[in-house]
Amino acid sequence: MRKKILITGASSGFGKLITETLLKEGHTVIATMRELQSKNKDIAEQLRKKGAICLEMDVTSDISVNRCIQDALGNAGEIEVVVNNAATFSFGIQEAFTVEDWHRVFDVNLFDVQRVNRAVLPHMREKRSGLLIHLSSVIGRLVSPFSAPYATSKHALEALSDIYRIELASFGIESVLVEPGLFKTNIFNKTIHPSDAERTQSYGAIGQVSEQCLKGFLSLVEDPNTPNNPQTVADVIARIISLPAGKRPSRTLVDELGMASIIEPSNRISEEAQYNFYTNFGLADMLVFRTQSDSVQAVRMDPNPEPEAAEDQFTLKQPEKALTSLKIITKSQETIAKRVQDKAEIDVKMKKITDFMEKQQPASTSSASEVKTQESSNVIFFKY
């Protein structure tokens, strides 16, 4: 079914690819970006020729966001899906980032999402349907040195999306996350570095390692042998949009470098813990997703990577039965624990990453292209 979809940060990277992919599928796409009449004028014209509605939006401005959403509703009539894609990157010694540096990152990676969601949700709640897609990162599920503001903003985005998913379920609105690994986009060209150079210098060799690591990451994504086609992310988002309401995964890991299988066990345990928290504190009713037809579905984790499979489809009239089914379908604690204890595969992959990081030391002469991975593409869905 064709949707009316608004995308933030549509001028480049994932945003542009998502826009073009959804246009090819026949959706009405509202592509938003900054500097529509100047820096991004040519990009906007290209997207218009492909059928996009291009609108000015500065995600760091309440006024700009509210005006854009109203213009989008005026142009398209409604907004059924929002893809919160706009983001910036940061890299450097954590102590050297000033509070102002942190604000710059959070304003684009987190506060912008709240601005956009607040502007569009009254419309979605009135219609009692909608989909919010949040572009997170594998760094939103683990931590990496030298990525403090970026990693923290993505961890916060994960919480924001999860809470929206629960609070909006009764309105028939879904809030989901897409967690890409390391892909070649222009986000690295917008890297925010620490303002306090003196603090960085005071770290001595560690400060130099941070610079080498960033160069290593850039070399890795530029390596023609690295399987990191960003089109994969756009295709996954298109697939999520195509799924029926109530059947969309709460989390989708998209990774070409073997990180998905490392993060997968912790994602599963987190989903199980979240479910237990709600049931133990008598909040199970908040896990019930209601469609426009008032059928009831559990907002649940689905360990099956094929969410449209027959066993994944269920619509139950009684919330109690839905929640019981949720407990049965979710892997047991014992199974999850056994999987986590079996660390052999994970250790091998972690060693690859450790070896790569060690090769980025200032004294190293090896290049990132020497680091190869045999991992195939991974797309892993999770759902309450």
C-alpha positions, 0 to 999 in steps of 0.5 A, a space after each residue: 500500500 502506498 504511503 505518504 512519508 516525510 523524511 528528515 535530512 533527505 539531501 544526502 546519505 541515507 536520507 537521499 537513498 531512502 527518498 529515492 527508494 520510496 519514490 520508486 515504490 510509488 510512495 508520496 515522499 516529502 523530502 525535507 532538508 536545510 538550505 533548500 534554496 542555496 546549498 541543496 538547491 540542485 539536490 532538491 531539484 533532482 528529487 523533485 524531478 523524481 516526484 518528491 515534495 521538497 520542503 525546507 526544514 531546519 531540525 534544530 529550530 522549533 519554528 522551522 519544524 512546525 512550519 514544515 509539518 504544516 506545509 507537508 500536511 497542506 501539500 500531501 493531506 496527511 503524514 502516515 510515516 516519518 523517517 527521522 534520519 537527520 544526524 551528525 557524527 562526533 569523534 574525539 576524547 570525551 573530556 575534551 568535548 565541551 557542554 556546547 559540543 554536546 548540545 550541537 550533537 544532541 540538537 541534531 541527533 535527539 532533540 530534532 526527533 522530539 521536535 518532529 514527533 511533537 509536531 506530527 503526532 497530534 495529526 497521527 493520534 487524531 487519525 489513530 494510525 502512523 509509523 515513526 522510524 528512527 535511524 539509530 546505530 549499532 553504537 546505540 546498543 554498545 559503546 565505542 571509545 572516542 564516540 561519546 556525544 554520538 554514542 550517548 545521543 543514539 543510546 538516548 534515541 533508543 530509549 526515546 523510541 521504545 517509550 514512544 512505542 509503548 505510549 502510542 500503542 493504544 493509538 495504533 501508532 508504531 515507533 521503531 528503530 533501525 540500527 545500521 552498522 558502519 556504512 559509507 555515507 557523508 556523515 563522517 564529513 560532518 564530524 564534530 570534534 572536541 573544542 578543547 584541543 588542550 584537553 586532547 593534547 593532555 591525553 598524550 598518546 591516547 589522543 593520537 590513537 583517537 585520530 588514528 581510529 577515525 582515519 581507520 574507520 574512514 579507510 574501512 568504509 572507503 575500501 572497495 572490498 568492504 561490504 557496506 552498501 548503504 542502499 541496504 539500509 534504504 531497502 530495509 526501511 522500505 520493507 518495514 514500511 510495507 509490513 502491516 500495522 502491528 507487525 513491524 519489528 521494534 528493532 532492526 539491525 542492519 550490518 555488513 561487517 559482522 556486528 549484528 551477531 555480536 549485538 543480537 544476544 544483548 538485544 534479545 535479553 533487553 527485550 525480555 527484561 523490558 517485557 518482564 518489567 512491564 508485566 511485573 509492575 502491572 503495566 502489561 496493558 501498555 504492551 497492547 497495540 490497537 489498530 483502527 479496527 480495534 483488533 488487539 496485537 501484542 507489541 512484542 519481540 520477534 526472534 524470527 528474522 522473517 516477520 511476515 512469516 505465517 507464525 508471526 501473524 496473529 491478531 487476538 481479541 483478548 489482550 490477556 491471550 495476546 500477552 500469553 502468546 507473547 510469553 510463549 513466542 519469546 525465547 525462554 530465559 534459559 535459551 537466551 542464557 545458553 546462547 550468551 554463554 556460548 561465546 566462541 563465535 562472538 569472541 572471534 568477531 570481537 578479536 577481529 575488531 580488537 586487531 583492527 583497532 590495534 593496527 590503528 596505533 600511531 606506530 602501525 604501518 598496516 592499512 585498514 584494507 588488510 582487515 577482511 571479514 567473512 561475515 555475510 550481510 545481516 538483517 535482524 528483526 526484534 519485536 515485543 
